[in-house]
Amino acid sequence: PYTTLFRSMEAVLKRRFGPLRQEHLALLSEFEAAAKGRPLPIEQILEAMLLPPLRLASKATAKRQAVTRLIGRIVTEPNPRIQKVLSGQRSEVRAAFLRALQRSLPRAPVPDLLWRVEFVWGALALALCNPRKIEIETHGACDLTKTNEVLAEMIHFFSPGFRALARNGG
């Protein structure tokens, strides 16, 4: 029964994460094609990471809101078996973003890149898990339905952390 539960969960995750994974990879590929072999700017890599789930979160339908909350909660779920299932769903996207970051910051130590990537995913998971909380905590100043604003703020916040790797010999 327990294994059946995890198989069912894996099927739900595949169905829910599949379109998001496709959008992540398509956006990254679009940016890479436009760059014509040059490394992508950090800001474009962050945009490809953040924009698909933020777009999904900005949709007003109850179904989409439920999906984003599900994504946020599952990403933050501590159960190792659930994390293993989730990791399998995200591995292709994570590898693609890590490769793009390594091309842009070739001397950056992989652990340093991984820390920063985890911070980005963590902030995104928090926002997706309970967008109303952010609005309440900020007294309405921060609204996750304003995708372009949220994207710009997150890129502005995270890009210096990645850029610091280049300045510090990474």
Residue frames as qw, qx, qy, qz and C-alpha x, y, z in Angstrom:
[[0.000, 0.883, 0.470, 0.000, 0.00, 0.00, 0.00],
 [0.306, -0.791, 0.088, 0.523, 2.80, 2.46, 0.88],
 [0.374, -0.156, 0.606, 0.684, 4.55, 1.82, -2.44],
 [0.202, 0.617, 0.688, 0.323, 1.24, 2.30, -4.26],
 [0.130, -0.913, -0.255, 0.290, 0.88, 5.66, -2.57],
 [0.309, -0.613, 0.354, 0.635, 4.30, 6.76, -3.84],
 [0.332, 0.180, 0.732, 0.567, 3.53, 5.49, -7.35],
 [0.086, 0.812, 0.571, 0.090, 0.31, 7.48, -7.31],
 [0.227, -0.863, -0.011, 0.450, 2.17, 10.53, -6.06],
 [0.392, -0.290, 0.552, 0.676, 4.75, 10.11, -8.80],
 [0.263, 0.485, 0.715, 0.429, 1.99, 10.02, -11.42],
 [0.055, -0.924, -0.359, 0.120, 0.41, 13.18, -10.00],
 [0.336, -0.715, 0.229, 0.569, 3.79, 14.95, -9.94],
 [0.408, 0.017, 0.662, 0.628, 4.54, 13.87, -13.49],
 [0.160, 0.704, 0.630, 0.286, 1.19, 15.22, -14.67],
 [0.175, -0.946, -0.212, 0.171, 1.56, 18.49, -12.73],
 [0.389, -0.687, 0.333, 0.515, 5.28, 19.10, -13.24],
 [0.647, 0.238, 0.579, 0.436, 5.44, 17.90, -16.86],
 [0.311, 0.847, 0.306, 0.303, 4.11, 21.09, -18.49],
 [0.288, -0.941, 0.143, 0.105, 6.20, 23.23, -16.14],
 [0.671, -0.341, 0.500, 0.428, 9.33, 21.20, -16.97],
 [0.572, 0.490, 0.495, 0.434, 8.61, 21.61, -20.69],
 [0.089, 0.970, 0.153, 0.165, 8.20, 25.36, -20.30],
 [0.500, -0.765, 0.297, 0.277, 11.44, 25.67, -18.29],
 [0.659, -0.116, 0.563, 0.485, 13.43, 23.77, -20.92],
 [0.449, 0.686, 0.451, 0.353, 11.79, 25.57, -23.86],
 [0.066, -0.997, -0.022, -0.011, 12.53, 29.01, -22.42],
 [0.545, -0.622, 0.437, 0.355, 16.13, 28.10, -21.63],
 [0.641, 0.182, 0.589, 0.457, 16.55, 26.67, -25.16],
 [0.287, 0.881, 0.316, 0.205, 15.04, 29.82, -26.68],
 [0.239, -0.942, 0.193, 0.137, 17.51, 32.01, -24.79],
 [0.632, -0.373, 0.554, 0.392, 20.43, 29.73, -25.70],
 [0.595, 0.486, 0.518, 0.376, 19.49, 29.78, -29.39],
 [0.132, 0.974, 0.128, 0.130, 19.34, 33.58, -29.34],
 [0.442, -0.804, 0.329, 0.225, 22.78, 33.70, -27.64],
 [0.746, 0.620, -0.240, -0.022, 24.30, 31.80, -30.61],
 [0.841, 0.147, -0.380, 0.355, 26.80, 29.81, -28.59],
 [0.109, 0.512, -0.418, 0.743, 27.71, 32.54, -26.11],
 [0.248, -0.261, -0.811, 0.461, 27.10, 31.94, -22.41],
 [0.206, -0.753, -0.506, -0.368, 23.80, 33.34, -21.21],
 [0.062, -0.505, 0.337, -0.792, 23.70, 36.32, -18.88],
 [0.081, -0.094, -0.865, 0.486, 22.84, 35.27, -15.33],
 [0.389, 0.218, 0.266, -0.855, 19.64, 37.32, -15.55],
 [0.640, 0.190, -0.460, -0.585, 18.36, 35.23, -18.47],
 [0.406, 0.028, -0.906, 0.116, 19.12, 31.98, -16.69],
 [0.082, 0.176, 0.676, -0.711, 17.22, 33.25, -13.65],
 [0.515, 0.216, -0.066, -0.827, 14.35, 34.35, -15.87],
 [0.606, 0.120, -0.707, -0.345, 14.13, 30.86, -17.39],
 [0.264, -0.052, -0.881, 0.389, 14.15, 29.36, -13.88],
 [0.078, 0.258, 0.565, -0.780, 11.60, 31.69, -12.35],
 [0.356, 0.139, -0.219, -0.898, 9.18, 32.79, -15.07],
 [0.456, -0.135, -0.790, -0.386, 7.32, 29.51, -15.76],
 [0.335, -0.405, -0.794, 0.304, 6.26, 28.88, -12.14],
 [0.000, -0.323, -0.269, 0.907, 5.56, 32.59, -11.55],
 [0.351, 0.009, -0.474, -0.808, 3.31, 32.65, -14.62],
 [0.451, -0.282, -0.838, -0.123, 1.49, 29.63, -13.30],
 [0.256, -0.376, -0.631, 0.629, 1.10, 31.28, -9.89],
 [0.099, 0.196, 0.015, -0.976, -0.32, 34.46, -11.41],
 [0.331, -0.234, -0.713, -0.572, -3.23, 32.63, -13.05],
 [0.399, -0.250, 0.318, -0.822, -6.40, 33.26, -11.11],
 [0.773, -0.126, -0.467, -0.411, -8.10, 29.89, -11.56],
 [0.718, -0.522, 0.341, -0.309, -8.57, 27.79, -8.47],
 [0.987, 0.108, 0.034, 0.115, -7.05, 24.75, -10.22],
 [0.578, 0.590, -0.266, 0.497, -3.83, 26.58, -11.06],
 [0.263, -0.718, 0.382, -0.519, -3.60, 28.02, -7.56],
 [0.908, -0.312, 0.223, -0.170, -4.00, 24.51, -6.15],
 [0.895, 0.323, -0.098, 0.293, -1.22, 23.27, -8.43],
 [0.292, 0.691, -0.354, 0.559, 1.19, 26.00, -7.37],
 [0.551, -0.607, 0.371, -0.436, 0.44, 25.38, -3.69],
 [0.994, -0.052, 0.091, -0.004, 0.96, 21.65, -4.29],
 [0.704, 0.515, -0.232, 0.430, 4.31, 22.38, -5.94],
 [0.050, -0.725, 0.380, -0.572, 5.35, 24.66, -3.09],
 [0.751, -0.468, 0.311, -0.347, 4.35, 22.18, -0.39],
 [0.990, 0.095, 0.013, 0.106, 5.93, 19.18, -2.06],
 [0.525, 0.637, -0.311, 0.471, 9.17, 21.05, -2.69],
 [0.154, -0.626, 0.483, -0.593, 9.37, 21.83, 1.03],
 [0.921, -0.275, -0.074, -0.265, 8.24, 18.36, 2.21],
 [0.201, -0.705, 0.672, -0.100, 10.96, 16.82, 4.42],
 [0.905, -0.039, 0.403, -0.129, 10.03, 13.16, 3.80],
 [0.233, -0.515, 0.686, 0.458, 13.08, 11.58, 2.05],
 [0.445, 0.257, 0.829, 0.219, 10.95, 9.25, -0.11],
 [0.319, 0.859, 0.375, -0.137, 8.84, 12.14, -1.35],
 [0.057, -0.846, 0.331, 0.414, 12.00, 14.15, -2.01],
 [0.404, -0.204, 0.797, 0.400, 13.40, 11.23, -4.03],
 [0.422, 0.586, 0.682, 0.115, 10.25, 11.13, -6.18],
 [0.133, 0.954, 0.115, -0.243, 10.37, 14.90, -6.59],
 [0.291, -0.646, 0.524, 0.472, 14.06, 14.84, -7.44],
 [0.479, 0.134, 0.787, 0.365, 13.36, 12.45, -10.29],
 [0.315, 0.807, 0.499, 0.023, 10.80, 14.88, -11.68],
 [0.002, 0.981, -0.052, -0.189, 13.15, 17.86, -11.50],
 [0.707, -0.362, 0.388, 0.468, 16.49, 16.32, -12.44],
 [0.572, 0.450, 0.427, 0.537, 16.43, 17.23, -16.14],
 [0.030, 0.941, 0.169, 0.290, 15.53, 20.87, -15.43],
 [0.543, -0.802, 0.178, 0.177, 18.07, 21.20, -12.63],
 [0.736, -0.113, 0.411, 0.527, 20.84, 19.73, -14.80],
 [0.429, 0.668, 0.354, 0.495, 20.00, 22.10, -17.67],
 [0.156, -0.971, -0.029, -0.179, 20.16, 25.16, -15.41],
 [0.678, -0.606, 0.282, 0.307, 23.38, 24.00, -13.76],
 [0.695, 0.200, 0.395, 0.566, 25.00, 23.54, -17.20],
 [0.216, 0.845, 0.235, 0.428, 23.90, 27.05, -18.23],
 [0.405, -0.909, 0.095, -0.011, 25.29, 28.52, -15.02],
 [0.765, -0.341, 0.345, 0.423, 28.57, 26.66, -15.42],
 [0.572, 0.480, 0.339, 0.572, 28.93, 28.05, -18.94],
 [0.005, -0.918, -0.119, -0.378, 28.29, 31.57, -17.66],
 [0.377, -0.814, 0.393, -0.199, 30.51, 31.18, -14.60],
 [0.856, 0.286, -0.430, 0.026, 33.09, 28.59, -15.71],
 [0.375, 0.363, -0.664, 0.535, 35.44, 29.02, -12.74],
 [0.551, -0.438, 0.236, -0.670, 32.69, 28.95, -10.10],
 [0.046, -0.158, 0.964, -0.211, 32.90, 25.96, -7.77],
 [0.404, -0.286, -0.750, -0.439, 29.93, 23.65, -8.32],
 [0.328, -0.465, -0.729, 0.381, 28.98, 23.62, -4.61],
 [0.036, -0.331, -0.162, 0.929, 28.74, 27.44, -4.67],
 [0.311, -0.025, -0.513, -0.800, 26.48, 27.33, -7.73],
 [0.417, -0.328, -0.840, -0.117, 24.36, 24.62, -6.13],
 [0.183, -0.403, -0.571, 0.691, 23.89, 26.66, -2.94],
 [0.149, 0.257, -0.065, -0.953, 22.66, 29.62, -4.95],
 [0.387, -0.113, -0.709, -0.578, 20.36, 27.48, -7.08],
 [0.351, -0.389, -0.829, 0.196, 18.85, 25.99, -3.92],
 [0.051, -0.378, -0.358, 0.852, 18.26, 29.48, -2.51],
 [0.291, 0.101, -0.377, -0.874, 16.44, 30.46, -5.71],
 [0.452, -0.228, -0.803, -0.314, 14.26, 27.33, -5.68],
 [0.289, -0.353, -0.733, 0.504, 13.61, 27.78, -1.95],
 [0.107, 0.288, 0.153, -0.939, 12.42, 31.36, -2.31],
 [0.402, 0.017, -0.557, -0.726, 10.24, 30.32, -5.22],
 [0.408, -0.267, -0.873, -0.001, 8.77, 27.41, -3.25],
 [0.111, -0.357, -0.566, 0.734, 7.93, 29.72, -0.36],
 [0.257, 0.229, -0.117, -0.932, 6.18, 32.13, -2.69],
 [0.461, -0.039, -0.709, -0.533, 4.25, 29.35, -4.42],
 [0.297, -0.210, -0.892, 0.269, 3.30, 27.57, -1.23],
 [0.145, -0.715, -0.598, 0.331, 1.42, 30.48, 0.29],
 [0.295, 0.399, 0.225, 0.839, 1.23, 33.57, -1.93],
 [0.326, -0.805, -0.339, -0.361, -1.44, 35.12, 0.27],
 [0.691, -0.572, -0.183, 0.403, 0.96, 35.09, 3.24],
 [0.499, 0.029, 0.133, 0.856, 3.42, 37.29, 1.35],
 [0.050, -0.608, -0.353, -0.709, 0.67, 39.74, 0.50],
 [0.563, -0.758, -0.317, -0.087, -0.48, 39.84, 4.14],
 [0.713, -0.398, -0.092, 0.570, 3.03, 40.15, 5.58],
 [0.374, 0.051, 0.200, 0.904, 3.84, 43.04, 3.23],
 [0.173, 0.588, 0.429, -0.663, 0.46, 44.76, 3.76],
 [0.608, 0.695, 0.368, -0.109, -0.28, 44.40, 0.05],
 [0.015, 0.824, -0.395, -0.405, 3.04, 45.86, -1.16],
 [0.045, -0.339, 0.883, 0.322, 4.04, 42.52, -2.71],
 [0.769, 0.291, 0.247, -0.512, 1.57, 40.86, -5.05],
 [0.455, -0.217, 0.810, 0.299, 2.56, 37.55, -6.68],
 [0.588, 0.600, 0.542, -0.019, -0.03, 38.00, -9.41],
 [0.259, 0.928, -0.178, -0.198, 2.18, 40.78, -10.86],
 [0.954, 0.060, 0.144, 0.257, 4.47, 38.32, -12.60],
 [0.563, 0.642, -0.089, 0.512, 6.80, 40.84, -14.27],
 [0.237, -0.826, 0.267, -0.437, 7.28, 42.75, -11.01],
 [0.854, -0.432, 0.283, -0.060, 7.98, 39.60, -8.99],
 [0.893, 0.282, 0.077, 0.341, 10.34, 38.30, -11.68],
 [0.324, 0.774, -0.179, 0.515, 12.27, 41.59, -11.80],
 [0.466, -0.754, 0.314, -0.341, 12.59, 41.71, -8.00],
 [0.936, -0.239, 0.253, 0.061, 13.78, 38.10, -7.74],
 [0.776, 0.454, 0.001, 0.438, 16.32, 38.54, -10.55],
 [0.063, 0.839, -0.221, 0.494, 17.53, 41.79, -8.99],
 [0.656, -0.639, 0.324, -0.237, 17.95, 40.03, -5.66],
 [0.938, -0.133, 0.300, 0.108, 19.59, 36.78, -6.84],
 [0.726, 0.632, -0.062, 0.264, 21.83, 37.88, -9.71],
 [0.003, -0.849, 0.448, -0.281, 24.42, 39.64, -7.47],
 [0.759, -0.416, 0.487, -0.118, 24.88, 36.41, -5.53],
 [0.901, 0.284, 0.258, 0.204, 25.78, 34.57, -8.71],
 [0.431, 0.838, -0.134, 0.307, 27.89, 37.47, -9.99],
 [0.425, -0.799, 0.406, -0.126, 29.89, 37.46, -6.75],
 [0.913, -0.095, 0.355, 0.176, 31.28, 34.08, -7.80],
 [0.676, 0.614, 0.086, 0.400, 32.87, 35.69, -10.86],
 [0.006, -0.906, 0.223, -0.360, 34.34, 38.54, -8.81],
 [0.605, -0.632, 0.460, -0.151, 35.74, 36.21, -6.17],
 [0.035, -0.486, 0.846, 0.216, 37.61, 34.04, -8.61],
 [0.563, 0.175, 0.786, -0.186, 34.66, 31.73, -9.20]]
